[in-house]
Amino acid sequence: MSLTQTRAAPNLLGSAQVINSINTTPPPPGHRLHVARLDRTQDWDLREVHEMAGRLAGALLEAGLRRGDRIGVLAPNCLEWVLLDLAALRIGAVTVGFDPAKFGTDPALIPRYGLAVLFADGAGGGDDDLDDPDGRVRPITDARALAATAGAEPPEPVHYEPDDVTTLKLTSGSTGEPKGMTASVGSIDSGIAAVQEIFRHGERDNLFVFLPLAVLQQRYWVYSALHHGHDVTLSTYEAAFPTLRRIKPTVVMGVPGFFATAKAYIERQVARTGPETPPAEALAEGARRVFGDRIRYLWTGSAPAAGDVLRFFTDAGLPIYEGYGLNETCIVTKNHPGAHRPGSVGKVLPHKEVLIGDDGVVSVRSRFPVCGRYEFAPPGASERMFPEPGLVRTGDLGELDEDGYLYIRGRADDVIVLENGRKVVVQPVEDHLRTSPAIGECVLFCPTQTYLVAVVSPASVPADTEAIAGQLARTNAAFGADEQIRKVVVAPEPFSTGNGLLTSQFKPLRARIADRFHDEIHDPKGSLHVC
């Protein structure tokens, strides 16, 4: 393995100053937390949120919780989620976030993850079958009630060192039990500080967040609002587009699938524009109808973004910046104003080093590692991912250009080896297929090591099979003989978290897709199979 990029670590980062600051100091005045639903948005002054979290922290101490105890939260994004997380920070407890799309309210989560208490949406509804004799599963609404307790005095905040832990993160996991990993304060603080250094979020900003707060990085933006002084809006994926029009944020944090959906919607709006409107003007106006007229930039990551999607928003006047990171590393690289190279995932952030092995696999070394091992993982998983202290072997194939921009070329375990010994990296082929508006997502398989089969998530129901067949022909024409797709299997409905084919960050779950469509993938007949 060879070290190919290093960036020196400034002294001002990574001291736990952000987490300690939001624990001890009220946020700058005049900024708000907005929580949106489909039909309405509520908001609270951030100083009020800080005070409520302090009272909740006092109530949790009175209830017997102590530093190091684990507090589970299973709910969609809401005020109570924020209050519980901030209260846990105040007393040194560890937040364990559960994505409602993956977990149901189950008392078995308590012993499985070592929870002292689980606050869950929908708990306490009188379900006689709920086996919770100790009463440790509590409705999420209790958090706000406890925060309103007049007699609960805010405790003296704990002080964190960089190696201290605030969160247990759970991976999406394609099969079986999710792997867990603790998250260090140093990794959180250095990530927030590095992002602030390049984007300078300030008092006029409103950061829009719709991915689950169970994903730790989404909570970064709440911490940033409290520390740096700006607004933050929480939504759910279902309410994202109506909320954008009401709130008009300045920054939108989204996965590539979200922006691909927005692109398709804007294109439909533009298609209805009269011929007297210049195309560039129609595009900009369509984008403003979706995102409002205050966008400073769009942020994307967590999965590869298609080049046509990135170019679309740039052409629409909404700069979009792609980055790279894993649960195990937090943010590693980021494109940003002044250092942006399309096709790359940006330059390495402070306190991170990117190493490219002889096999092309990217590893990341951190001055402030997220953690050093997994919990709840099968034997050998920790050793493979964390081969030495501070180092994470990502499993991604990548390269660095002469200016230090990182390019991700696919997953090492998504390289298909054909019977002739040739290797096919699936990501570029999948990206090409996804350029069709008729295809929402796609995954390549090789059932006999002789030819490729694509399983496609249609962008609409019923699927536009003519457009999908046309895209298949264009993709095959663009690649060589070894990368030819012999057959496309069209799923009966789009992949989603609800049907178990996408992770909470909207990445395809390849193993589940392979299992769900096993017979269709292995059937040698036909070139287009509609389920």
N, C-alpha and C positions, 0 to 999 in steps of 0.2 A: 504494500500500500504506500502510495506516495502523497505527501502533503503538497497540495496544489494551490491552496488559497489560505492566507491567514490575514486577519485584521486585528490590529492592536486594540486592546481594551482600555477605553478612557476610564479614569478613576471615578467619574461622577456616576457611573452606572453600577447596578447590582448590589447596592448596600442595604436592600430592603427598605429604602426610604419611602417608596410609594405606599406599601402596605402599612408601615408604621405611621405614616402621615395620615392616611384616611382613618386609622384607628383613633388617633389622638387629636386631630385638628378638624374643626367643622369646615366643610367645603366653601370655596369662594361664593359670595352671595349672588343671587340673580339667575341661578341655573336650575333646570327642572329635569325630573325623570318622567317621561311619558310612557304609559302602558296602553297599548292599542288592542282593540277587538274589532271584529268586522264592522260593527255599527257605531262604535264610539271610541273615544280616547280620553283617559283620565290622566291627570298629571299632579305631581307633588314637587314642592321646592326641595332641592337636594339637602338643604339644612334640616328640613323636616324629616327627610328620610334618614339622615345621620342620627337625629335625636330618637326616632322610633327604633332604629337598630340598637341604640344604646340601651333603651328601656327593655327591648326584647332580650338583649344579652343579660341584663340583670335578672329577668324572669327565668331565663334558662339556668343561670347559676342557682337561683332559689329552688328550681326543680331538681337540682342535683347534678347537672352536667358540669364537667370539669375539662381542663386543658387536655387535649389528646383524644377526648371522646369523639365518636363519629356521629354526625347528624345527617341522616338521609333526607333528600328532597326529591319527590317524584311528582312533578306538576309541569304544566306548560308555563311559558314565561309570564310572570306576574309580579306584582309588588311584593307579595309574601316571599317569593323566591329570593329577591334581592335582600329583603330584611333578614331572612335566616342566614344567608351567606355572610352578610356584614356582621351580624351578631356573633356568628361562629368565629370570624376573624377577631372580634373584640375579646373573646374569652379563650382563644387558642384552641378551639375545637376544630375538627376536620370535616369539611363539607363533602358529602358523597352525592353527586347528582345522578339521577336516573332519568333517562329519556322516556317519556310516556309512550312513544311510538314503539318502544322495545320492551318495556317492563309494565306489568300490571301491579296493582296494589296487592302485595303478598307479604304476610308476616314472615315468611321464610327468608326474605331479604335481610332481616335483622341479624339472625345468626350467620348467614352466609357471608355478609360483609362487615360483621362486627359492629353493628349500629347500636348506639344508645337509644335512639328514637328515630322514627321515620315519619316525616310530614308528607302526606300524600293528598293529591287532588281526588275528591270523591270519597275519602275515608270518613268513617263516622256516619255513614248513611243508613245504618240500621241493618246491615247485611248479617243475618244470623249465622251464615256459614263462615264468617271471618274468624279464624282461630287466632285470637290475639289476647290471651288471658292476662298478660302483663300490662295491657293498655299502652304499648309503646308505638302503635300506629295511630297517628293523630291527624285530623283533617288539616290541610294546609291553611285554612281560614283561621285556625287557632293562633297562627303566628301574628296576624294583625291584632287579634284580641289581646295577646300577651304584650304586644308592643304598645298598646293603649293603657296598660296597667299603671295607674297613677303612683302606686307605692313601689314600683320596681325601679331601684336606683341604678343608673348606668355604672358598671364596674370600672375599676382602674384597668385600662387596656393593657394587654400583654405586649411585651416587646419581642420582636422577631429578629433572629439572625438569619443570614442567607440560607443555611442548611435546614432551617425549620420547615415543617410541612403544614400546609393549610387545606389541602384538597386531596381526595382520592379520585383519580380519573379512571373511567372505564372505557376500554376501546370498543369500537363498533362491533367487531367480531363477526366473521362470516358464518361460523357455526359454533355450537357449544357455548360454554360460559365465557363472557367477556373477560379479557385480561384486565387487571387493575394495576395502576401505578400511582404512587404518591407524587405530589408536585411540590417542589421546593419554593420557598419565598424568593430566593435569588433568581430562579428561572423566570418567575412571574415578573418581578420588578425589573430585571434587565430587559425583558421583552417589551414591556410597556415603555420604558425609558428610550429604547432604541427606536421604537415607532414614533414616539413624540419628537425625537431628534430630527426625523426626516419629514414628518407631516405637519408638525406644529399645530396640533388641534388647540383651538382657542375659544374665546368667549362667544364668538358668533357661530360656532359649530353645533350641529345636532347630528350625532352618529346614530344611524339606524341599524338595529340588530334584530334579526328574526330567527336565526338558528337557535336551538335549545340552549338555555343557560346551563344545562347539564354538561355542555362542552365548555371546558374552563376558559378557552380563549375568548368566548363571547362575553364572559364576565370581566375580561380585561377592560372593556369599553365603559363599564360601570365604574370600575376603579379609576380609570382615566378621567371620567367626568368629575368624580369627587376630588381628585388630586389636582388636575390641571384647570378645571373650571370651564365646562361646556355642557350642553344638554345631551341627553341620550334617550332614544326611543326604543322600547321593546315591543315586539310584535310576535306573531306566529307566521309560519309560511302562508297559511290560509288567508290571513288578514293583511299580508304584506302589500299587495298592490293598492287596495283601497286606502291603506294607511299612508302610503307614499304621497298620494294626492292630497291628503288632509294635512300632513305634517310638514311636507316640503323640507326634507333633511338636507344637510350639506355633504354627508358621507354615507354611503350604503355599503355594508359589509355583506357580501353574498357569495354563494358557491356558483361555479360555472353554469350549472343547470338552471339556476334562477335567471341569470342574465341571458341565457339562450331563450328562455320562455319570454322574457321581456322583449328581446329582439324580434321574436315572431309576432308579438302583439303590436309592436310599433310598426313593423312592416305592413301589417294589415291596415293600420290606421293610415299609413302613407299611401297605400294602394287606393284608398277611397278619396284621396285629395285630388282636386281638379287639376287639369293640365296647365292652368295658368300659374300655378305655384311652382317655382323652381325646385328641383329635386332636393338640393341641399337644405333649402328653407323648410320644405315639407318634413324632411328627416329630423331636423332640429326641433321643429314644433311637435312632432310625434313623440320625441324623447321627453320634451318638457311636460307633455300631458301625463306621462307615466311617472316621471321622477320629480316633477316640480322644476322651478326655475332657480334653485339655490345650490345645485350640486357643485361641489368643489372637486371631488374625485370619487371613483368607484373602486372598491377593494375586492379582489377575488383570490381564491386559493382553495386548498383542501383537495383539489382534483385538477387535472390538466384542463385548461380552457382552450377552446377551439380558436384558431387564428382569425377566422371570419367573424366570430363574436367580438373579439377584442378590437378588430378594425372597425366594425360597425359602430361601436360606441365612441371610438375616437373620431370617426367621421361625423357622428351626431353632436360633437362638441362636449362629450362627457368623457374625460380622460379616465381610463381604467388601468389599474396596476395589478399585475399578477405577482404572487409570492409563493413561497415554498416552506413547508414545515410538516412535522408529524406530531402526534400526541407525545411521543417519546422525546422530542427535541424542542417543542414550541416553534416559534417563528425563526427560520434560519436565514432566508434571503427575501428581498423585496425590491421590486421595481418601484421607483418613486420619481417625483419631479427632479430633473437634473441628472438622473441616473436611470434611464429607462431604455431597454433594448427589447423590442418586440420579438417574441419567440423564446426569450429567456424567462427565468423566474427571478431575475434580479441579482444584485450583488450581496455578498455575505454581510450580515449585521454584526455590530460589535459583540464581543464575547463568544463568537462562533468561529469555527474553522471547518472548512469542507475538505475532505480527503477523497480522492478518486483511486480506487484499487486497480490492480492489474486486470481484474475482471470487469472493470467499468462500473462497479457498484459504488454508490455514494455513501460515505460515512461522515458523521458530524461529531466534532468534539466541542464541548461547551465548557466555558469557565464556570458557569453555574448550571450543572446538570439538572434536568427535571427529576430524575431518580436514577438508581443503579440497577434495578431489577423489577420484575413483574411480581404482582400477587395474583393468585387464582389462575396460574398458567400451567400448561402441561410441562413435563420434564424437558429440559433443554431449551425452552423458549427464551428464558432470560439470557442464557449464555450466548445464544445466536444473535440476539438483538443488542446486548450490552457486553461486547467481548472484552472490554477493559474499562476501568473507572473513567467516567467522563466521556466515553465514546459510544456512539450509536451507529450500528450498521443498518442503513435504512432499507436495503433491498431494492432501491431505485437505481436505474442505470442513468448515468449523467456524464457531463463533460463541462469543463470551464474554457471559455475563450481567452484570448490574449489579454483582454481587459478585465477579466475576473467575473464575467457574467456566467451564471450557472444555467445549463440547459438540461432538462430531464427528458430522457428518451424512452422511458417505459419502466416496467417492473422486471427485475431479473427472473421472477417466477412466472411472468407472463410472456416469456420467450418460448415460442413453440419450435420444437426440433422435429423436422420432417424425417421420413424414413431414408431420404438421400443424404442426411446429415446437415442439410442447410437449416439455418436458424431464421425464424420470422419474429421480429419485434412487433407485437400486435398494436401498440398504441397509435402509430402513424396511420395504419389502415383503418382503425376504428375512428380516428379523428376525421378521416376523409369521408367515411360513411355518414358521420354526423353533420356534415355540411348541408345535407338535405333538410329542409324545413319539415319534411314528413317523418323524420327519424329523431326521436327524443334522446335515445341512448342506444348503445349496441355493445355487444361483447362477442369476441371471436373464440372459437373452439376448433380443435383438430381431432375428431373422433377416432381416426384410423392412422394418424401420422402421415396421411397422403394428401389431404385437401382440407380447406378451411370452411367452417360453417359460422355464420353470424346470426346471433339471436338479437332481434331488434325490438326495442320498445317504441311503439308508434306514438307520434306526436298528437294524434287525435284518434277517436273511435267513431265510426269505423276507420280502419287504417287506409291511407292512400297508397294502395298496392302498386298502382302505376308509377307513382313518383318514387317509391322504394325500389322497384325494379330498374327504373332509369338510373338511380343513384348507384345501384349495384354495378351496372354496366360502366358507369363513369369511373368508379373506384377500381374495378378490374383493369380498365384501360390505363390507369395512372400508375399501376404497380407491375412488378415483374412476374415471371411464371410461377415462382414459389409462393407468391402472396395472393394468388387468385382465390376468390371466394366462390365455391361451387354452389352454395345454397344459403338462402336467408330464411330463418324461422321468425315469423312475425307474432309477437306475443298478443294475447287477446285483449290486454289492457296495458296502459303504460306502467313501467316499473315504478314502485312507490315504497315508502316506508310502511304503509298500511298493508301491502301484500307481501312484505318481507323481502323485496328484491333490491331495495336501496338502504344504505346505512342512514343514520341520523344526519350525516353531512351529504346525503344524496349521491353517494358513490355506489355503483353497481356491486352487488354481492355475487361474485363470479361463481362460487361454489354452489350457492343456492339456485342460481339461474341454471347452471349445468344440471343440477338434480331435477329442478322443476320441468325442464324441457329435454330430459335425457332421451326419450324415445324419438322425438322429432329431430334432435341433433344427429342421432345415430342411424336414422332412416336414410338410405342412400338415394331415395327417389326424389325427383323434382328439383327445381332451382329456387322456388318461392313457395314456402309453406305457411299458410295463415292458420293460426290455431283457433 
